[in-house]
Protein backbone atom coordinates (compact mmCIF):
# COMPACT_ATOMS: atom_id res chain seq x y z
CA UNK A 1 0.00 0.00 0.00
CA UNK A 2 1.30 3.44 -0.92
CA UNK A 3 0.65 6.37 1.38
CA UNK A 4 2.03 9.90 1.58
CA UNK A 5 3.46 11.63 4.63
CA UNK A 6 3.91 15.40 4.56
CA UNK A 7 6.63 17.01 6.66
CA UNK A 8 7.95 20.57 6.72
CA UNK A 9 8.49 21.24 3.07
CA UNK A 10 9.17 17.64 2.12
CA UNK A 11 7.06 14.73 0.94
CA UNK A 12 7.72 11.04 1.36
CA UNK A 13 5.81 8.23 -0.25
CA UNK A 14 5.91 5.04 1.80
CA UNK A 15 4.96 1.42 1.24
CA UNK A 16 3.86 0.00 4.58
CA UNK A 17 2.61 -3.28 5.97
CA UNK A 18 1.74 -4.24 9.57
CA UNK A 19 3.43 -7.18 11.25
CA UNK A 20 1.28 -10.23 11.89
CA UNK A 21 0.51 -11.17 15.49
CA UNK A 22 0.45 -14.44 17.38
CA UNK A 23 -3.21 -14.43 18.51
CA UNK A 24 -5.19 -13.06 21.44
CA UNK A 25 -6.86 -16.00 23.19
CA UNK A 26 -6.52 -16.49 26.94
CA UNK A 27 -4.37 -19.56 26.36
CA UNK A 28 -1.87 -17.50 24.37
CA UNK A 29 -1.70 -14.54 26.80
CA UNK A 30 1.92 -15.35 27.71
CA UNK A 31 2.86 -15.42 24.03
CA UNK A 32 1.06 -12.13 23.50
CA UNK A 33 2.98 -10.54 26.37
CA UNK A 34 6.26 -11.75 24.91
CA UNK A 35 5.24 -10.48 21.47
CA UNK A 36 4.45 -7.04 22.88
CA UNK A 37 7.76 -6.92 24.74
CA UNK A 38 9.71 -7.66 21.58
CA UNK A 39 7.57 -5.15 19.67
CA UNK A 40 8.66 -2.45 22.13
CA UNK A 41 12.32 -3.15 21.41
CA UNK A 42 11.66 -3.25 17.66
CA UNK A 43 9.89 0.12 17.98
CA UNK A 44 13.03 1.67 19.46
CA UNK A 45 15.21 -0.02 16.86
CA UNK A 46 13.06 1.46 14.09
CA UNK A 47 12.62 5.01 15.39
CA UNK A 48 15.92 5.35 17.33
CA UNK A 49 14.66 7.91 19.84
CA UNK A 50 13.11 8.08 23.28
CA UNK A 51 9.30 7.90 23.37
CA UNK A 52 6.35 8.44 25.70
CA UNK A 53 3.90 5.75 26.74
CA UNK A 54 1.30 7.26 24.44
CA UNK A 55 3.59 7.26 21.40
CA UNK A 56 4.50 3.62 21.92
CA UNK A 57 0.88 2.58 22.58
CA UNK A 58 -0.32 4.20 19.36
CA UNK A 59 2.51 2.78 17.26
CA UNK A 60 1.98 -0.76 18.55
CA UNK A 61 -1.83 -0.60 18.62
CA UNK A 62 -2.20 -1.50 22.29
CA UNK A 63 -4.19 0.15 25.12
CA UNK A 64 -2.20 2.85 26.87
CA UNK A 65 -2.77 1.17 30.24
CA UNK A 66 -1.23 -2.07 28.93
CA UNK A 67 1.70 -0.20 27.39
CA UNK A 68 2.28 1.64 30.67
CA UNK A 69 2.38 -1.61 32.67
CA UNK A 70 4.75 -3.24 30.20
CA UNK A 71 7.15 -0.29 30.10
CA UNK A 72 7.23 -0.04 33.91
CA UNK A 73 8.05 -3.77 34.08
CA UNK A 74 10.93 -3.38 31.60
CA UNK A 75 12.08 -0.33 33.56
CA UNK A 76 12.21 -2.31 36.81
CA UNK A 77 14.19 -5.08 35.06
CA UNK A 78 16.78 -2.61 33.82
CA UNK A 79 15.99 -2.86 30.12
CA UNK A 80 14.54 0.66 29.88
CA UNK A 81 15.33 4.00 31.48
CA UNK A 82 12.89 6.85 32.14
CA UNK A 83 13.47 10.61 32.03
CA UNK A 84 11.07 12.33 34.43
CA UNK A 85 11.53 15.73 32.75
CA UNK A 86 10.35 14.52 29.33
CA UNK A 87 8.35 11.49 30.52
CA UNK A 88 10.03 9.42 27.85
CA UNK A 89 11.47 5.89 27.87
CA UNK A 90 14.51 4.56 26.04
CA UNK A 91 16.47 1.26 26.07
CA UNK A 92 19.48 0.87 28.33
CA UNK A 93 22.86 -0.58 27.39
CA UNK A 94 21.63 -3.92 28.74
CA UNK A 95 19.52 -4.25 25.58
CA UNK A 96 22.45 -3.37 23.31
CA UNK A 97 24.65 -6.18 24.59
CA UNK A 98 22.01 -8.93 24.39
CA UNK A 99 22.83 -9.91 20.84
CA UNK A 100 26.27 -8.35 20.46
CA UNK A 101 27.97 -11.76 20.43
CA UNK A 102 26.08 -12.70 17.25
CA UNK A 103 27.82 -10.04 15.15
CA UNK A 104 31.31 -11.47 15.44
CA UNK A 105 30.20 -15.11 15.40
CA UNK A 106 28.14 -14.86 12.21
CA UNK A 107 29.99 -12.53 9.86
CA UNK A 108 33.75 -12.04 10.06
CA UNK A 109 33.78 -8.83 8.00
CA UNK A 110 31.80 -6.91 10.61
CA UNK A 111 28.21 -6.70 11.86
CA UNK A 112 25.63 -7.27 9.13
CA UNK A 113 23.70 -4.26 10.43
CA UNK A 114 26.76 -2.07 9.77
CA UNK A 115 27.11 -3.55 6.29
CA UNK A 116 23.42 -2.86 5.63
CA UNK A 117 23.96 0.76 6.73
CA UNK A 118 26.91 1.06 4.35
CA UNK A 119 24.89 -0.35 1.45
CA UNK A 120 22.10 2.08 2.29
CA UNK A 121 24.44 5.06 2.25
CA UNK A 122 25.84 4.00 -1.12
CA UNK A 123 22.58 3.11 -2.88
CA UNK A 124 20.33 5.64 -1.06
CA UNK A 125 17.58 2.98 -1.13
CA UNK A 126 15.83 1.02 1.62
CA UNK A 127 18.00 -1.90 2.76
CA UNK A 128 16.52 -4.82 4.69
CA UNK A 129 17.66 -8.05 6.34
CA UNK A 130 15.28 -11.02 6.38
CA UNK A 131 15.09 -14.64 7.44
CA UNK A 132 12.67 -17.53 7.03
CA UNK A 133 9.84 -17.85 9.54
CA UNK A 134 7.85 -20.96 8.60
CA UNK A 135 6.47 -20.48 5.07
CA UNK A 136 7.18 -16.74 5.28
CA UNK A 137 10.08 -14.35 5.02
CA UNK A 138 10.32 -11.95 7.98
CA UNK A 139 12.08 -8.58 8.10
CA UNK A 140 14.48 -8.33 11.04
CA UNK A 141 16.36 -5.09 10.28
CA UNK A 142 15.58 -2.07 8.12
CA UNK A 143 17.79 0.80 6.94
CA UNK A 144 15.56 3.63 5.74
CA UNK A 145 16.13 5.20 2.32
CA UNK A 146 17.34 8.78 2.08
CA UNK A 147 15.19 9.37 -1.01
CA UNK A 148 11.97 11.42 -0.87
CA UNK A 149 10.04 8.56 -2.48
CA UNK A 150 10.90 5.41 -0.61
CA UNK A 151 9.96 1.86 0.26
CA UNK A 152 9.12 1.69 3.97
CA UNK A 153 8.77 -1.65 5.76
CA UNK A 154 8.05 -2.46 9.38
CA UNK A 155 10.45 -4.75 11.25
CA UNK A 156 8.67 -8.02 12.00
CA UNK A 157 6.46 -7.94 8.91
CA UNK A 158 5.88 -11.33 7.29
CA UNK A 159 5.80 -11.87 3.52
CA UNK A 160 5.03 -15.04 1.51
CA UNK A 161 8.40 -16.41 0.47
CA UNK A 162 7.29 -16.88 -3.12
CA UNK A 163 6.52 -13.16 -3.61
CA UNK A 164 9.29 -11.39 -1.70
CA UNK A 165 12.73 -11.10 -3.29
CA UNK A 166 14.47 -12.09 -0.06
CA UNK A 167 12.06 -15.00 0.34
CA UNK A 168 12.90 -16.24 -3.15
CA UNK A 169 16.59 -15.88 -2.41
CA UNK A 170 16.22 -17.90 0.79
CA UNK A 171 14.33 -20.60 -1.12
CA UNK A 172 16.94 -21.00 -3.87
CA UNK A 173 19.43 -23.20 -1.92
CA UNK A 174 16.68 -25.57 -0.71
CA UNK A 175 15.76 -28.91 -2.31
CA UNK A 176 13.09 -28.62 -4.99
CA UNK A 177 10.68 -30.75 -2.96
CA UNK A 178 10.85 -28.31 -0.04
CA UNK A 179 10.39 -25.34 -2.35
CA UNK A 180 7.31 -26.90 -3.95
CA UNK A 181 5.78 -27.50 -0.52
CA UNK A 182 6.23 -23.82 0.40
CA UNK A 183 4.81 -22.73 -2.97
CA UNK A 184 1.65 -24.75 -2.28
CA UNK A 185 1.40 -23.41 1.27
CA UNK A 186 1.82 -19.78 0.15
CA UNK A 187 -0.71 -20.24 -2.67
CA UNK A 188 -3.24 -21.80 -0.29
CA UNK A 189 -2.90 -18.94 2.21
CA UNK A 190 -2.89 -16.10 -0.35
CA UNK A 191 -5.81 -13.71 0.06
CA UNK A 192 -4.93 -11.94 -3.20
CA UNK A 193 -4.74 -13.81 -6.50
CA UNK A 194 -1.76 -11.61 -7.41
CA UNK A 195 0.21 -13.30 -4.63
CA UNK A 196 -0.24 -16.79 -6.08
CA UNK A 197 2.38 -18.28 -8.38
CA UNK A 198 2.32 -21.06 -10.96
CA UNK A 199 4.48 -23.83 -9.52
CA UNK A 200 6.09 -24.84 -12.82
CA UNK A 201 6.96 -21.25 -13.77
CA UNK A 202 8.21 -20.52 -10.25
CA UNK A 203 10.64 -23.45 -10.35
CA UNK A 204 12.03 -22.06 -13.62
CA UNK A 205 12.55 -18.72 -11.84
CA UNK A 206 14.32 -20.49 -8.97
CA UNK A 207 16.77 -22.03 -11.44
CA UNK A 208 17.48 -18.56 -12.83
CA UNK A 209 18.02 -17.20 -9.29
CA UNK A 210 20.46 -20.03 -8.57
CA UNK A 211 22.35 -19.23 -11.77
CA UNK A 212 22.59 -15.45 -11.34
CA UNK A 213 22.97 -15.32 -7.54
CA UNK A 214 20.25 -12.76 -6.84
CA UNK A 215 16.46 -12.46 -6.81
CA UNK A 216 13.98 -9.67 -7.57
CA UNK A 217 10.37 -9.07 -6.55
CA UNK A 218 9.45 -6.80 -9.50
CA UNK A 219 6.04 -5.76 -8.20
CA UNK A 220 4.96 -9.27 -7.22
CA UNK A 221 4.61 -8.30 -3.57
CA UNK A 222 3.96 -4.57 -3.88
CA UNK A 223 2.82 -3.09 -7.21
CA UNK A 224 5.32 -0.54 -8.51
CA UNK A 225 8.10 -1.61 -6.14
CA UNK A 226 11.13 -3.81 -6.67
CA UNK A 227 13.74 -5.32 -4.35
CA UNK A 228 17.01 -6.93 -5.38
CA UNK A 229 18.19 -9.53 -2.86
CA UNK A 230 21.23 -11.69 -2.20
CA UNK A 231 22.19 -14.18 0.51
CA UNK A 232 24.53 -13.07 3.28
CA UNK A 233 27.64 -15.31 3.34
CA UNK A 234 27.24 -16.94 6.76
CA UNK A 235 28.65 -20.11 8.35
CA UNK A 236 26.92 -23.32 7.29
CA UNK A 237 25.41 -23.83 10.76
CA UNK A 238 23.93 -20.31 10.94
CA UNK A 239 20.32 -19.43 10.11
CA UNK A 240 20.36 -18.15 6.49
CA UNK A 241 19.84 -14.41 6.06
CA UNK A 242 19.06 -12.44 2.92
CA UNK A 243 19.77 -8.78 2.34
CA UNK A 244 17.72 -6.68 -0.08
CA UNK A 245 17.79 -3.22 -1.63
CA UNK A 246 14.34 -1.90 -2.55
CA UNK A 247 12.46 1.11 -3.88
CA UNK A 248 10.26 2.27 -6.77
CA UNK A 249 10.68 -0.12 -9.70
CA UNK A 250 11.73 2.47 -12.27
CA UNK A 251 14.47 3.82 -9.99
CA UNK A 252 15.72 0.34 -9.06
CA UNK A 253 15.78 -0.61 -12.76
CA UNK A 254 17.86 2.48 -13.56
CA UNK A 255 20.31 1.70 -10.74
CA UNK A 256 20.38 -2.11 -11.08
CA UNK A 257 24.05 -2.38 -12.09
CA UNK A 258 25.19 -0.10 -9.26
CA UNK A 259 22.99 -1.88 -6.69
CA UNK A 260 24.28 -5.31 -7.72
CA UNK A 261 27.86 -4.04 -7.61
CA UNK A 262 27.34 -2.58 -4.12
CA UNK A 263 25.78 -5.79 -2.79
CA UNK A 264 28.56 -7.96 -4.22
CA UNK A 265 31.31 -5.69 -2.95
CA UNK A 266 29.99 -5.32 0.59
CA UNK A 267 29.13 -9.00 0.83
CA UNK A 268 32.43 -9.91 -0.89
CA UNK A 269 30.70 -12.16 -3.42
C-alpha positions, 0 to 999 in steps of 0.5 A, spaced: 500 500 500 502 506 498 501 512 502 504 519 503 506 523 509 507 530 509 513 534 513 515 541 513 516 542 506 518 535 504 514 529 501 515 522 502 511 516 499 511 510 503 509 502 502 507 499 509 505 493 511 503 491 519 506 485 522 502 479 523 501 477 530 500 471 534 493 471 537 489 473 542 486 468 546 486 467 553 491 460 552 496 465 548 496 470 553 503 469 555 505 469 548 502 475 546 505 478 552 512 476 549 510 479 542 508 485 545 515 486 549 519 484 543 515 489 539 517 495 544 524 493 542 523 493 535 519 500 535 526 503 538 530 499 533 526 502 528 525 510 530 531 510 534 529 515 539 526 516 546 518 515 546 512 516 551 507 511 553 502 514 548 507 514 542 508 507 543 501 505 545 499 508 538 505 505 534 503 498 537 496 498 537 495 496 544 491 500 550 495 505 553 494 502 560 497 495 557 503 499 554 504 503 561 504 496 565 509 493 560 514 499 560 514 499 567 516 492 568 521 493 563 524 499 567 524 495 573 528 489 570 533 494 567 531 494 560 529 501 559 530 508 562 525 513 564 526 521 564 522 524 568 523 531 565 520 529 558 516 522 561 520 518 555 522 511 555 529 509 552 532 502 552 538 501 556 545 498 554 543 492 557 539 491 551 544 493 546 549 487 549 544 482 548 545 480 541 552 483 540 555 476 540 552 474 534 555 479 530 562 477 530 560 469 530 556 470 524 559 474 519 567 475 520 567 482 515 563 486 521 556 486 523 551 485 518 547 491 520 553 495 519 554 492 512 546 494 511 547 501 513 553 502 508 549 499 502 544 504 504 548 510 504 551 507 497 545 506 494 540 511 497 535 505 497 531 502 503 536 496 505 533 490 509 535 483 512 530 477 512 530 470 514 525 464 514 519 464 519 515 458 517 512 459 510 514 466 510 520 471 510 520 476 515 524 482 516 528 483 522 532 489 520 531 495 516 535 501 513 531 507 511 532 510 504 534 517 504 530 518 497 523 522 498 520 517 495 521 510 498 519 503 500 518 503 507 517 496 511 516 495 518 520 490 522 517 483 524 512 484 517 511 477 514 511 476 507 510 469 503 516 467 500 514 466 493 513 473 492 518 477 496 525 477 493 528 475 499 524 469 500 525 467 493 533 468 495 532 464 501 528 458 497 533 458 492 538 453 496 533 448 498 531 442 495 526 442 490 521 438 494 521 443 499 520 449 495 514 446 492 511 445 498 512 452 500 509 454 494 503 450 495 502 453 502 503 460 500 498 459 494 493 456 499 494 462 504 494 467 499 488 472 500 490 476 493 490 472 486 496 476 485 500 473 490 499 466 487 504 463 483 504 457 478 508 452 480 512 450 474 513 457 472 516 458 479 521 453 479 524 455 472 525 462 476 528 459 482 533 455 477 534 462 474 536 465 481 540 459 482 544 461 476 545 469 477 545 469 484 540 474 486 532 475 486 527 480 484 520 481 486 518 486 480 512 488 483 509 481 485 509 483 492 507 490 492 505 493 485 510 498 482 516 496 487 522 492 486 527 489 491 534 486 489 536 480 494 542 476 495 544 471 501 549 473 506 555 469 506 554 466 513 557 459 516 553 453 514 550 452 521 547 459 521 540 461 520 540 463 512 539 471 512 538 475 505 539 482 504 535 486 499 535 493 496 528 496 494 524 502 492 520 504 486 521 499 480 523 504 475 528 507 480 531 500 481 531 498 474 535 504 472 540 503 478 540 495 477 548 495 475 550 499 481 545 496 486 548 489 484 555 491 484 554 494 491 551 488 494 557 484 491 562 488 494 559 489 501 558 481 501 564 480 498 561 475 493 
